[in-house]
């Protein structure tokens, strides 16, 4: 193996530095990474072909266009490997992969496919005999990936309920086992009447709406759950609720035994300080819990004391007490915390999930300690407070390093004005917005850079940053970022390579650009299409849109209620709509008696015998990925598939063009690994 590793050291030098082991017994070398299509020459694709362990970071760079040329058996092998390795693909990858699988009649093998992939399948093609097994597997996926496919998301609910035999007044434990994460999209009234095991479903919801929170508290208060009535709750039962405990209302906390509540408070704060619970979730819990204790005689400071300190002066030891916020409300925090203790213990204090009122107290005290601006070494500690500072206050700071910028911006707490101000202070000190910095702070932060700041980014650094998610940007920023991306990626030798790099930035593309891509048959995915400029889309003809989407045109049916798609469809006449074969009526919220129609303008699937059950449940694609160290020999793919992943230019800054010299021509896995590490920093849920 050592000699094999040395043989590929030239190609995988950066990869080896990350400790990622790949066995590459390719029968045909990757002589040209810019070639569009499968490798030329003799390649043995039989069962005796050479096999290789596939690294997750490479599979994450999966691209549909070259994969569309794979024979059925190899595409099936690729999809199964994605499931086995729990590769976290994005919506734009899954939507086109679902269409490829449908075209080759692979939907029947759904039990071996990633659950999130099933969310994108044509539901009208699901056999009645497979309905329950299909939906149970799909319900293990991540419905958040369907953010741009509202009609598909509703159709999944319809299909799931139809599999249960139609509308039900009460969802049983068996029903809930089938529905999985789909419960997160259902009416709050169903939560109240459902079997108490619905708590397991709600644990998978990224967040609960206000009505769902109220329904959760109604269910918990009823005493029908395993916890029993609130007065009998214990620490073990509350900890089993996980993040659902952060939604318990103050009224309900008042009915819980004080000792039990305080034990959970300690547990929650400790989890937050150790990074096992987000600041957002912990702050929600703390705020609700303290509100319930506001009128408690045993914990309330004596009245009539004005602004004096009743609880005793706060010391370093006090700040390490997990019950610190129970003993010191925000008024007592202001009275009992000296500036001397704050200066020496800022970090342990801010590790507590402070309510907003307490955060403002800390900000005021910091202004007393540092009247001319907070020192840079302290700025890295106040991430949770950044949103409280105005541009004028930030203008007093000294920001000289990218590390400080990342610390202030990567937590998703800073707002638009703070982001621009922080970056400007960095630029004023001769800072440079590098590719690594862009990756670390994330695409959403770029949305809040001023046009002038975006212009300071060098094309080479933009290439290093690769694919950044700017879908949340306002249209004006998308336009500026498209121009910057085009400057960075204009030198690619083929339209296919150019499109791969430009895809994340096409939301700012002008009409001429989209017409050119339509003529180039790029087969744009529906997720990218929904993020195009709505005004530009209005000027695209049905023919142009059909050519632009290519084999993915049927996905318009799944997204017809999306604002961008709906606006475009309304501009079309009846004959144009008939040409597309779309039903433009809004998806009904009521339950249908059978699977909803999601008919597409693709040939009907030839039903194969397939599998009728789930068998061994495959892990959800949204599950934590396998560690990116040395990957065990648990899965193998034909070498032609590995060639596909290595030699096709991925959606990143790899091998843009030989015309453009520079350090961004590093191996694909290196940049993907760097991007993955950077996004781990910025992908934290904001409050």
C-alpha positions as a printed NumPy array, in Angstrom:
array([[  0.   ,   0.   ,   0.   ],
       [  2.912,   2.346,   0.738],
       [  4.202,   2.057,  -2.818],
       [  0.7  ,   2.615,  -4.155],
       [  0.397,   5.717,  -2.022],
       [  3.715,   7.058,  -3.346],
       [  2.574,   6.303,  -6.893],
       [ -0.316,   8.696,  -6.484],
       [  1.481,  11.225,  -4.308],
       [  1.688,  13.721,  -7.152],
       [ -2.058,  13.67 ,  -7.707],
       [ -3.087,  13.427,  -4.079],
       [ -0.397,  15.34 ,  -2.222],
       [ -2.842,  17.692,  -0.539],
       [ -5.214,  14.816,   0.119],
       [ -2.589,  12.833,   1.967],
       [ -1.811,  15.812,   4.164],
       [ -5.362,  15.605,   5.493],
       [ -4.927,  11.94 ,   6.361],
       [ -7.469,  10.75 ,   3.797],
       [ -6.578,   7.355,   2.38 ],
       [ -7.73 ,   6.411,  -1.109],
       [ -6.803,   3.296,  -3.024],
       [ -6.752,   4.247,  -6.678],
       [ -6.171,   1.183,  -8.893],
       [ -7.526,   2.969, -11.954],
       [ -7.171,   1.21 , -15.278],
       [ -7.145,   4.556, -17.076],
       [ -5.278,   7.536, -15.605],
       [ -7.026,  10.9  , -15.212],
       [ -5.04 ,  12.648, -17.875],
       [ -7.346,  15.611, -18.193],
       [ -9.5  ,  16.704, -15.247],
       [-11.387,  19.132, -17.484],
       [-12.693,  16.494, -19.844],
       [-16.501,  16.38 , -19.919],
       [-17.714,  12.8  , -19.977],
       [-16.45 ,   9.388, -19.074],
       [-12.839,   8.321, -19.584],
       [-11.639,   7.416, -23.012],
       [ -9.969,   4.1  , -23.62 ],
       [-10.562,   0.571, -22.427],
       [-12.175,   0.37 , -19.057],
       [-13.306,  -2.896, -17.561],
       [-16.731,  -2.389, -15.972],
       [-17.457,  -6.042, -15.384],
       [-17.858,  -7.666, -11.976],
       [-14.131,  -8.38 , -11.884],
       [-13.245,  -4.718, -12.325],
       [-10.842,  -3.071,  -9.898],
       [-12.518,  -1.513,  -6.857],
       [-11.607,   1.413,  -4.665],
       [-12.643,   2.803,  -1.355],
       [-14.475,   6.06 ,  -1.975],
       [-13.916,   8.979,   0.315],
       [-16.939,  10.888,   1.573],
       [-15.474,  14.252,   0.647],
       [-15.272,  13.122,  -2.966],
       [-18.819,  11.776,  -2.983],
       [-19.994,  15.111,  -1.625],
       [-18.749,  16.604,  -4.894],
       [-21.16 ,  14.405,  -6.83 ],
       [-22.24 ,  16.026, -10.099],
       [-25.235,  14.897, -12.13 ],
       [-24.166,  15.61 , -15.683],
       [-21.33 ,  13.092, -15.914],
       [-23.292,  10.656, -13.743],
       [-26.092,  10.718, -16.311],
       [-23.799,   8.758, -18.663],
       [-23.346,   5.877, -16.251],
       [-25.017,   2.559, -17.05 ],
       [-27.826,   1.458, -14.759],
       [-25.743,  -0.927, -12.648],
       [-23.065,   1.647, -11.883],
       [-25.533,   4.405, -11.045],
       [-27.288,   1.972,  -8.724],
       [-23.952,   1.16 ,  -7.07 ],
       [-23.225,   4.856,  -6.627],
       [-26.611,   5.544,  -4.999],
       [-26.231,   2.611,  -2.611],
       [-22.787,   3.825,  -1.624],
       [-24.176,   7.267,  -0.884],
       [-26.64 ,   5.613,   1.491],
       [-24.123,   3.307,   3.128],
       [-21.613,   6.098,   3.754],
       [-24.341,   8.551,   4.823],
       [-22.978,  11.16 ,   2.416],
       [-24.743,  14.498,   3.122],
       [-25.757,  15.66 ,  -0.342],
       [-27.456,  18.997,  -0.956],
       [-30.869,  19.617,  -2.485],
       [-29.511,  20.519,  -5.924],
       [-27.663,  17.204,  -6.06 ],
       [-30.524,  15.078,  -4.757],
       [-33.161,  16.503,  -7.087],
       [-31.261,  15.681, -10.26 ],
       [-30.059,  12.34 ,  -8.866],
       [-33.696,  11.404,  -8.206],
       [-34.488,  12.115, -11.848],
       [-31.575,   9.978, -13.024],
       [-32.734,   7.12 , -10.807],
       [-36.302,   7.421, -12.096],
       [-35.135,   7.427, -15.706],
       [-33.353,   4.115, -15.14 ],
       [-36.192,   2.641, -13.05 ],
       [-34.142,   2.509,  -9.865],
       [-36.914,   3.782,  -7.576],
       [-37.928,   0.203,  -6.878],
       [-34.673,  -0.236,  -4.935],
       [-35.661,   2.575,  -2.562],
       [-34.858,   0.545,   0.552],
       [-31.154,   0.752,  -0.346],
       [-31.207,   4.455,  -1.2  ],
       [-30.523,   7.479,   1.044],
       [-33.78 ,   8.44 ,   2.799],
       [-33.413,  12.073,   1.731],
       [-33.227,  10.975,  -1.899],
       [-36.68 ,   9.41 ,  -1.586],
       [-38.103,  12.817,  -0.686],
       [-37.392,  13.932,  -4.267],
       [-38.828,  10.913,  -6.059],
       [-41.915,  11.041,  -8.252],
       [-44.524,   9.939,  -5.726],
       [-47.055,   8.967,  -8.386],
       [-44.723,   6.118,  -9.309],
       [-44.797,   4.565,  -5.832],
       [-46.647,   1.254,  -5.922],
       [-49.537,   0.866,  -3.503],
       [-47.972,  -2.313,  -2.154],
       [-44.765,  -0.406,  -1.364],
       [-46.438,   2.728,  -0.055],
       [-45.906,   2.221,   3.666],
       [-42.36 ,   0.92 ,   3.331],
       [-41.427,   3.753,   0.963],
       [-42.849,   6.479,   3.182],
       [-41.36 ,   5.046,   6.364],
       [-37.918,   5.11 ,   4.765],
       [-38.42 ,   8.574,   3.246],
       [-39.588,   9.927,   6.614],
       [-36.072,   9.333,   7.966],
       [-34.742,  11.985,   5.573],
       [-34.313,  15.736,   5.952],
       [-37.425,  17.573,   4.756],
       [-35.549,  20.861,   5.115],
       [-33.949,  19.974,   1.785],
       [-37.356,  20.571,   0.166],
       [-37.38 ,  24.276,   1.044],
       [-37.692,  25.199,  -2.645],
       [-40.151,  22.413,  -3.513],
       [-43.276,  23.34 ,  -1.514],
       [-45.633,  21.214,  -3.602],
       [-43.463,  18.131,  -3.197],
       [-43.378,  18.695,   0.553],
       [-47.185,  18.817,   0.737],
       [-47.474,  15.853,  -1.621],
       [-45.351,  13.829,   0.782],
       [-47.844,  14.513,   3.566],
       [-50.748,  13.545,   1.322],
       [-49.051,  10.343,   0.263],
       [-48.077,   9.411,   3.814],
       [-51.604,   9.893,   5.12 ],
       [-53.012,   8.034,   2.137],
       [-50.715,   5.128,   2.986],
       [-52.336,   5.104,   6.428],
       [-55.747,   4.769,   4.83 ],
       [-56.798,   8.406,   4.803],
       [-57.405,  11.137,   7.409],
       [-57.309,  10.053,  11.044],
       [-58.593,  11.786,  14.125],
       [-55.73 ,  10.38 ,  16.187],
       [-52.318,   9.223,  15.053],
       [-51.271,   5.957,  16.67 ],
       [-47.744,   4.914,  17.622],
       [-47.612,   2.824,  14.454],
       [-48.749,   5.795,  12.347],
       [-46.11 ,   8.014,  13.912],
       [-43.434,   5.423,  13.192],
       [-44.295,   5.677,   9.515],
       [-44.631,   9.474,   9.444],
       [-41.248,  10.188,  11.057],
       [-40.083,  13.734,  10.403],
       [-43.186,  14.481,   8.31 ],
       [-44.996,  15.187,  11.588],
       [-43.001,  18.424,  11.752],
       [-45.048,  19.76 ,   8.826],
       [-48.448,  18.779,  10.195],
       [-51.043,  20.849,  12.031],
       [-50.434,  21.455,  15.716],
       [-53.87 ,  20.002,  16.484],
       [-52.592,  16.564,  15.491],
       [-49.836,  16.785,  18.131],
       [-52.316,  17.218,  20.968],
       [-54.413,  14.197,  19.982],
       [-51.555,  11.957,  18.826],
       [-50.126,   9.016,  20.722],
       [-47.596,  10.323,  23.294],
       [-44.78 ,   8.75 ,  21.263],
       [-45.156,  11.81 ,  18.998],
       [-42.43 ,  13.322,  21.195],
       [-39.915,  11.155,  19.335],
       [-41.089,  12.662,  16.053],
       [-40.907,  16.207,  17.384],
       [-37.332,  15.661,  18.524],
       [-36.359,  15.53 ,  14.847],
       [-37.898,  18.919,  14.031],
       [-35.253,  21.616,  13.511],
       [-37.544,  24.031,  15.357],
       [-41.156,  24.248,  16.468],
       [-43.641,  26.91 ,  15.442],
       [-45.532,  28.905,  18.076],
       [-48.639,  26.737,  17.624],
       [-46.571,  23.555,  17.805],
       [-44.944,  24.757,  21.029],
       [-48.371,  25.386,  22.514],
       [-49.515,  21.92 ,  21.408],
       [-46.412,  20.35 ,  22.947],
       [-47.102,  22.024,  26.281],
       [-50.742,  20.951,  26.163],
       [-49.656,  17.357,  25.59 ],
       [-47.08 ,  17.476,  28.4  ],
       [-49.565,  19.079,  30.787],
       [-52.142,  16.348,  30.091],
       [-49.981,  13.759,  31.828],
       [-50.471,  11.295,  28.95 ],
       [-46.754,  11.043,  28.206],
       [-44.299,   8.743,  29.985],
       [-43.331,  11.651,  32.218],
       [-46.792,  11.681,  33.781],
       [-48.297,  14.884,  35.228],
       [-45.843,  17.791,  35.735],
       [-45.844,  17.357,  39.491],
       [-44.335,  13.88 ,  39.122],
       [-41.635,  14.744,  36.595],
       [-38.063,  13.69 ,  37.351],
       [-34.669,  14.661,  35.986],
       [-34.212,  11.503,  33.915],
       [-37.553,  11.963,  32.166],
       [-36.888,  15.636,  31.403],
       [-33.429,  14.878,  30.036],
       [-35.012,  12.3  ,  27.747],
       [-36.986,  15.154,  26.155],
       [-33.743,  16.548,  24.759],
       [-34.205,  19.968,  23.15 ],
       [-37.993,  19.677,  23.562],
       [-37.445,  20.622,  27.209],
       [-36.324,  24.066,  26.031],
       [-39.886,  24.708,  24.766],
       [-41.613,  24.045,  28.114],
       [-43.652,  27.103,  29.098],
       [-43.198,  29.102,  32.33 ],
       [-46.685,  28.075,  33.456],
       [-45.719,  24.433,  33.224],
       [-42.424,  24.94 ,  35.072],
       [-44.371,  26.356,  37.999],
       [-46.003,  22.923,  38.457],
       [-42.691,  21.028,  38.498],
       [-40.956,  20.302,  41.8  ],
       [-38.343,  22.975,  42.438],
       [-35.471,  20.532,  43.064],
       [-36.164,  18.72 ,  39.788],
       [-36.262,  21.982,  37.865],
       [-33.014,  23.182,  39.386],
       [-31.302,  19.887,  38.585],
       [-32.338,  20.236,  34.955],
       [-31.195,  23.868,  34.954],
       [-27.724,  22.744,  36.039],
       [-27.74 ,  20.059,  33.374],
       [-28.764,  22.472,  30.617],
       [-26.231,  25.157,  31.529],
       [-23.444,  22.594,  31.798],
       [-24.358,  21.222,  28.363],
       [-24.285,  24.737,  26.922],
       [-20.915,  25.579,  28.453],
       [-19.479,  22.318,  27.119],
       [-20.844,  22.946,  23.614],
       [-23.373,  20.087,  23.721],
       [-26.346,  22.463,  23.578],
       [-26.545,  25.556,  21.398],
       [-26.624,  28.984,  23.018],
       [-29.936,  29.6  ,  21.259],
       [-31.644,  26.517,  22.724],
       [-30.116,  27.084,  26.162],
       [-31.16 ,  30.74 ,  26.224],
       [-34.729,  29.784,  25.322],
       [-34.815,  27.328,  28.223],
       [-33.214,  29.732,  30.709],
       [-35.558,  32.582,  29.79 ],
       [-38.664,  30.423,  30.253],
       [-37.422,  28.8  ,  33.454],
       [-36.413,  32.082,  35.1  ],
       [-39.725,  33.652,  34.166],
       [-41.469,  30.858,  36.059],
       [-39.328,  31.605,  39.116],
       [-39.727,  35.372,  38.986],
       [-42.467,  35.313,  41.649],
       [-40.959,  32.555,  43.743],
       [-40.436,  33.775,  47.293],
       [-37.488,  31.487,  47.874],
       [-35.533,  32.858,  44.922],
       [-36.795,  36.438,  44.694],
       [-34.555,  39.235,  46.067],
       [-36.124,  41.234,  48.872],
       [-38.107,  44.25 ,  47.817],
       [-37.414,  47.803,  48.711],
       [-33.667,  47.452,  48.318],
       [-33.309,  49.67 ,  45.26 ],
       [-30.188,  48.871,  43.242],
       [-28.183,  47.361,  46.074],
       [-26.557,  43.935,  45.923],
       [-28.546,  41.415,  47.975],
       [-27.14 ,  38.11 ,  46.77 ],
       [-23.528,  38.947,  47.563],
       [-20.702,  40.131,  45.377],
       [-20.055,  38.001,  42.304],
       [-16.66 ,  36.299,  42.302],
       [-14.809,  34.036,  39.903],
       [-16.12 ,  31.031,  41.823],
       [-19.674,  32.345,  41.519],
       [-19.403,  32.426,  37.736],
       [-18.509,  28.73 ,  37.626],
       [-21.737,  27.794,  39.397],
       [-24.26 ,  26.328,  36.944],
       [-27.056,  27.924,  39.02 ],
       [-25.485,  31.376,  38.706],
       [-28.409,  32.763,  36.665],
       [-30.936,  31.402,  39.144],
       [-29.27 ,  33.201,  42.05 ],
       [-28.579,  36.442,  40.146],
       [-31.248,  37.973,  37.977],
       [-30.244,  40.763,  35.604],
       [-30.861,  43.457,  38.226],
       [-28.636,  41.692,  40.743],
       [-26.063,  41.036,  38.012],
       [-25.794,  44.777,  37.473],
       [-25.512,  45.475,  41.202],
       [-23.211,  42.634,  42.255],
       [-20.747,  42.341,  39.348],
       [-17.756,  44.657,  39.633],
       [-15.84 ,  45.802,  36.592],
       [-12.691,  44.235,  38.053],
       [-14.267,  40.765,  38.214],
       [-15.821,  41.209,  34.784],
       [-12.505,  42.157,  33.19 ],
       [-10.818,  39.047,  34.615],
       [-13.694,  36.639,  34.013],
       [-15.401,  37.742,  30.805],
       [-15.077,  34.351,  29.129],
       [-16.646,  32.174,  31.876],
       [-19.45 ,  34.702,  32.285],
       [-20.342,  34.715,  28.578],
       [-20.364,  30.927,  28.519],
       [-23.644,  31.156,  30.433],
       [-26.769,  31.47 ,  28.22 ],
       [-27.51 ,  35.015,  29.367],
       [-30.969,  36.458,  28.684],
       [-30.992,  39.54 ,  26.422],
       [-31.477,  41.904,  29.381],
       [-28.384,  40.505,  31.1  ],
       [-26.392,  40.79 ,  27.888],
       [-27.179,  44.496,  27.77 ],
       [-25.935,  44.827,  31.348],
       [-22.608,  43.243,  30.333],
       [-22.316,  45.531,  27.312],
       [-22.805,  48.606,  29.502],
       [-20.157,  47.45 ,  31.973],
       [-17.686,  46.706,  29.157],
       [-18.134,  50.279,  27.948],
       [-17.14 ,  51.457,  31.424],
       [-14.032,  49.264,  31.382],
       [-13.055,  50.122,  27.789],
       [-14.388,  53.627,  27.023],
       [-12.259,  53.881,  23.859],
       [-13.179,  50.505,  22.411],
       [-12.803,  46.862,  23.374],
       [ -9.266,  45.448,  22.821],
       [ -8.925,  42.919,  20.013],
       [ -8.06 ,  40.018,  22.307],
       [-11.343,  40.592,  24.166],
       [-13.381,  40.959,  20.961],
       [-12.991,  37.257,  20.284],
       [-14.841,  36.53 ,  23.529],
       [-17.945,  38.665,  22.923],
       [-19.398,  36.788,  19.949],
       [-22.8  ,  36.473,  21.629],
       [-22.969,  40.249,  22.196],
       [-22.026,  41.494,  18.729],
       [-25.632,  42.07 ,  17.685],
       [-25.977,  44.756,  20.397],
       [-23.273,  47.02 ,  18.934],
       [-23.88 ,  49.852,  16.493],
       [-21.642,  50.711,  13.582],
       [-20.315,  53.727,  15.455],
       [-19.329,  51.546,  18.424],
       [-17.656,  48.964,  16.178],
       [-15.741,  51.808,  14.558],
       [-13.819,  52.145,  17.865],
       [-12.503,  48.588,  17.618],
       [ -9.163,  47.456,  16.206],
       [ -9.612,  44.384,  13.999],
       [ -6.319,  43.338,  12.466],
       [ -6.622,  39.582,  11.924],
       [ -8.921,  37.236,  10.068],
       [ -9.263,  35.16 ,  13.23 ],
       [-10.976,  38.076,  14.948],
       [-13.327,  38.525,  11.992],
       [-14.256,  34.837,  12.087],
       [-14.809,  34.914,  15.85 ],
       [-17.153,  37.887,  15.54 ],
       [-19.082,  36.765,  12.477],
       [-19.061,  32.985,  12.268],
       [-21.653,  32.434,  14.992],
       [-24.568,  33.892,  12.988],
       [-25.33 ,  36.337,  15.787],
       [-24.101,  39.483,  14.054],
       [-26.647,  41.237,  11.876],
       [-26.267,  43.036,   8.558],
       [-24.907,  46.314,   9.904],
       [-22.462,  44.603,  12.255],
       [-21.123,  42.362,   9.487],
       [-20.338,  45.245,   7.165],
       [-18.822,  47.307,   9.974],
       [-16.613,  44.461,  11.263],
       [-15.295,  43.695,   7.784],
       [-14.659,  47.381,   7.096],
       [-12.531,  47.732,  10.225],
       [-10.524,  44.708,   9.072],
       [-10.066,  46.189,   5.594],
       [ -9.123,  49.559,   7.055],
       [ -6.22 ,  47.828,   8.8  ],
       [ -4.985,  46.483,   5.456],
       [ -6.765,  43.195,   5.942],
       [ -7.484,  40.956,   2.969],
       [-10.637,  38.948,   2.346],
       [ -9.136,  35.563,   1.489],
       [-10.781,  32.395,   0.238],
       [-10.289,  30.78 ,   3.627],
       [-11.975,  33.726,   5.34 ],
       [-14.935,  33.585,   2.956],
       [-15.394,  29.886,   3.675],
       [-15.084,  30.397,   7.432],
       [-17.705,  33.146,   7.694],
       [-20.013,  31.498,   5.143],
       [-22.014,  32.599,   2.121],
       [-24.726,  34.286,   4.177],
       [-22.168,  36.768,   5.505],
       [-21.155,  37.717,   1.976],
       [-24.751,  38.816,   1.471],
       [-24.131,  41.521,   4.062],
       [-20.888,  42.799,   2.602],
       [-21.229,  46.109,   0.809],
       [-20.729,  46.084,  -2.995],
       [-17.493,  47.988,  -2.448],
       [-16.231,  45.313,  -0.038],
       [-17.139,  42.545,  -2.477],
       [-15.118,  44.285,  -5.153],
       [-12.005,  44.059,  -2.957],
       [-12.052,  40.239,  -3.168],
       [ -9.384,  39.059,  -5.579],
       [-10.561,  36.569,  -8.257],
       [ -7.958,  34.077,  -7.057],
       [ -9.411,  34.174,  -3.529],
       [-12.93 ,  33.777,  -4.886],
       [-11.766,  30.675,  -6.749],
       [-10.289,  29.294,  -3.546],
       [-13.587,  29.833,  -1.729],
       [-15.388,  27.663,  -4.278],
       [-19.14 ,  27.129,  -3.986],
       [-20.651,  29.463,  -1.407],
       [-24.359,  29.433,  -0.627],
       [-25.668,  32.923,  -1.422],
       [-29.311,  31.896,  -1.879],
       [-30.376,  34.089,   1.054],
       [-28.822,  37.233,  -0.417],
       [-30.964,  40.142,  -1.63 ],
       [-31.112,  40.4  ,  -5.402],
       [-28.802,  43.42 ,  -5.513],
       [-26.019,  41.434,  -3.787],
       [-26.618,  38.394,  -5.995],
       [-26.03 ,  40.604,  -9.033],
       [-22.726,  41.904,  -7.646],
       [-21.578,  38.422,  -6.611],
       [-22.412,  37.009, -10.037],
       [-20.173,  39.603, -11.675],
       [-17.384,  38.767,  -9.214],
       [-17.808,  35.021,  -9.789],
       [-17.764,  35.479, -13.55 ],
       [-14.521,  37.395, -13.217],
       [-13.087,  34.495, -11.204],
       [-14.322,  31.594, -13.329],
       [-14.467,  33.055, -16.835],
       [-11.386,  31.186, -18.045],
       [-12.792,  27.656, -17.942],
       [-12.33 ,  25.954, -21.279],
       [-15.782,  24.39 , -21.575],
       [-19.306,  25.537, -20.829],
       [-19.791,  22.465, -18.634],
       [-16.856,  23.36 , -16.379],
       [-17.892,  27.02 , -16.352],
       [-21.43 ,  26.082, -15.284],
       [-20.197,  23.849, -12.465],
       [-18.307,  26.711, -10.889],
       [-20.904,  29.392, -11.604],
       [-23.988,  27.429, -10.499],
       [-24.106,  28.856,  -6.906],
       [-23.965,  32.412,  -8.258],
       [-26.514,  32.211, -11.086],
       [-29.114,  33.964,  -8.937],
       [-27.564,  37.179, -10.25 ],
       [-27.256,  36.062, -13.878],
       [-28.635,  38.369, -16.61 ],
       [-30.969,  37.186, -19.362],
       [-28.201,  36.664, -21.929],
       [-26.325,  34.359, -19.577],
       [-29.339,  32.114, -18.987],
       [-30.111,  31.937, -22.69 ],
       [-26.544,  30.882, -23.36 ],
       [-26.734,  28.151, -20.709],
       [-30.055,  26.967, -22.134],
       [-28.425,  26.482, -25.528],
       [-25.569,  24.59 , -23.869],
       [-27.892,  21.906, -22.416],
       [-26.592,  22.183, -18.862],
       [-29.705,  20.53 , -17.31 ],
       [-30.053,  23.016, -14.447],
       [-31.461,  21.537, -11.244],
       [-34.733,  22.904,  -9.852],
       [-33.106,  24.185,  -6.651],
       [-30.809,  26.466,  -8.636],
       [-33.669,  27.446, -10.949],
       [-35.861,  28.676,  -8.076],
       [-33.055,  31.022,  -6.99 ],
       [-32.802,  32.813, -10.345],
       [-33.692,  36.491, -10.606],
       [-37.526,  36.507, -10.88 ],
       [-37.492,  39.558, -13.166],
       [-35.022,  37.913, -15.524],
       [-37.001,  34.673, -15.474],
       [-40.104,  36.546, -16.66 ],
       [-38.34 ,  37.148, -19.972],
       [-37.456,  33.493, -20.598],
       [-39.663,  31.63 , -23.034],
       [-41.088,  28.193, -22.387],
       [-38.599,  26.788, -24.872],
       [-35.659,  28.397, -23.113],
       [-36.785,  27.137, -19.715],
       [-37.34 ,  23.649, -21.088],
       [-33.854,  23.617, -22.589],
       [-32.325,  25.141, -19.458],
       [-33.803,  22.497, -17.146],
       [-33.356,  19.644, -19.612],
       [-34.097,  16.307, -17.96 ],
       [-35.16 ,  18.168, -14.784],
       [-38.056,  20.076, -16.385],
       [-40.609,  17.797, -14.706],
       [-39.54 ,  19.213, -11.333],
       [-41.479,  22.383, -12.12 ],
       [-44.55 ,  20.458, -10.962],
       [-42.947,  19.97 ,  -7.545],
       [-42.159,  23.678,  -7.194],
       [-45.118,  25.345,  -8.927],
       [-46.16 ,  27.155,  -5.708],
       [-42.686,  28.589,  -5.153],
       [-42.98 ,  32.396,  -5.533],
       [-40.437,  32.558,  -8.365],
       [-42.027,  29.67 , -10.283],
       [-45.591,  30.805,  -9.612],
       [-44.815,  34.298, -10.887],
       [-43.319,  32.906, -14.096],
       [-46.198,  30.487, -14.654],
       [-48.729,  33.29 , -14.289],
       [-47.043,  35.125, -17.135],
       [-47.709,  32.211, -19.503],
       [-50.814,  31.624, -21.581],
       [-52.843,  28.434, -21.527],
       [-51.154,  26.897, -24.545],
       [-47.714,  27.424, -23.007],
       [-48.851,  25.771, -19.789],
       [-50.245,  22.849, -21.772],
       [-46.888,  22.556, -23.531],
       [-45.214,  22.183, -20.144],
       [-47.853,  19.719, -18.988],
       [-48.221,  21.456, -15.626],
       [-51.159,  21.714, -13.284],
       [-50.968,  25.286, -11.969],
       [-53.669,  24.901,  -9.36 ],
       [-52.287,  25.286,  -5.817],
       [-51.63 ,  22.12 ,  -3.872],
       [-54.535,  21.501,  -1.541],
       [-53.858,  21.163,   2.141],
       [-56.617,  18.627,   2.586],
       [-55.826,  14.956,   2.533],
       [-56.457,  13.051,  -0.656],
       [-57.56 ,   9.465,  -0.899],
       [-54.451,   8.407,  -2.767],
       [-50.998,   9.554,  -3.756],
       [-51.091,  13.054,  -5.264],
       [-50.349,  13.64 ,  -8.9  ],
       [-46.785,  14.68 ,  -9.517],
       [-46.747,  13.672, -13.152],
       [-43.715,  14.842, -15.08 ],
       [-42.878,  15.175, -18.718],
       [-40.606,  12.165, -18.592],
       [-41.38 ,   8.651, -19.777],
       [-43.344,   6.501, -17.373],
       [-41.212,   4.167, -15.343],
       [-41.18 ,   0.557, -16.319],
       [-42.046,  -1.05 , -13.018],
       [-39.671,  -3.764, -12.003],
       [-40.285,  -6.321,  -9.329],
       [-38.292,  -4.293,  -6.819],
       [-38.351,  -4.679,  -3.088],
       [-41.536,  -4.365,  -1.141],
       [-40.012,  -3.657,   2.236],
       [-37.344,  -1.65 ,   3.846],
       [-35.172,  -4.465,   5.066],
       [-32.229,  -3.056,   6.927],
       [-32.908,   0.601,   7.44 ],
       [-30.321,   2.809,   5.814],
       [-29.202,   5.831,   7.781],
       [-30.602,   9.224,   6.895],
       [-28.481,  11.398,   4.672],
       [-28.805,  14.117,   7.241],
       [-27.088,  11.99 ,   9.884],
       [-23.619,  12.918,  11.091],
       [-21.077,  11.991,   8.402],
       [-18.454,   9.331,   8.905],
       [-15.194,  10.708,  10.294],
       [-12.984,  11.969,   7.491],
       [ -9.982,  10.005,   8.616],
       [ -8.892,   6.676,   7.231],
       [-12.072,   5.18 ,   5.915],
       [-12.606,   1.459,   6.591],
       [-13.067,  -0.847,   3.647],
       [-16.833,  -0.952,   4.024],
       [-17.884,   0.01 ,   0.514],
       [-16.42 ,  -0.259,  -2.938],
       [-17.262,   1.276,  -6.287],
       [-16.072,   0.458,  -9.775],
       [-12.986,   2.382, -10.734],
       [-14.96 ,   4.1  , -13.468],
       [-17.114,   5.713, -10.76 ],
       [-14.042,   6.848,  -8.888],
       [-12.79 ,   8.339, -12.128],
       [-16.073,  10.153, -12.386],
       [-15.571,  11.694,  -8.969],
       [-11.865,  12.456,  -9.349],
       [-11.622,  13.519, -12.972],
       [-14.821,  15.501, -13.385],
       [-14.416,  19.027, -12.098],
       [-16.38 ,  19.187,  -8.848],
       [-18.393,  22.096,  -7.525],
       [-15.402,  23.697,  -5.938],
       [-12.246,  25.583,  -6.723],
       [-10.409,  22.606,  -8.153],
       [ -8.627,  22.718, -11.469],
       [-10.481,  25.702, -12.839],
       [ -8.33 ,  26.063, -15.925],
       [ -4.744,  25.562, -16.823],
       [ -4.742,  29.089, -18.162],
       [ -5.019,  30.418, -14.63 ],
       [ -1.887,  29.635, -12.592],
       [ -2.022,  29.688,  -8.86 ],
       [ -2.47 ,  27.665,  -5.69 ],
       [ -6.153,  26.949,  -6.353],
       [ -5.283,  24.014,  -8.619],
       [ -4.948,  21.736,  -5.588],
       [ -6.575,  18.299,  -5.538],
       [-10.37 ,  18.233,  -5.154],
       [-10.567,  16.532,  -1.773],
       [ -8.245,  19.049,  -0.166],
       [-10.436,  22.007,  -0.948],
       [-13.589,  20.101,  -0.146],
       [-12.107,  19.148,   3.195],
       [-11.157,  22.751,   3.863],
       [-14.642,  23.872,   2.904],
       [-16.243,  21.258,   5.13 ],
       [-14.124,  22.382,   8.062],
       [-14.988,  26.003,   7.446],
       [-18.692,  25.361,   7.18 ],
       [-18.648,  23.498,  10.483],
       [-17.677,  26.845,  11.981],
       [-20.446,  28.868,  10.392],
       [-23.302,  26.387,  10.283],
       [-24.59 ,  27.135,  13.763],
       [-28.258,  27.746,  14.262],
       [-29.073,  31.353,  15.037],
       [-31.794,  32.402,  17.451]])
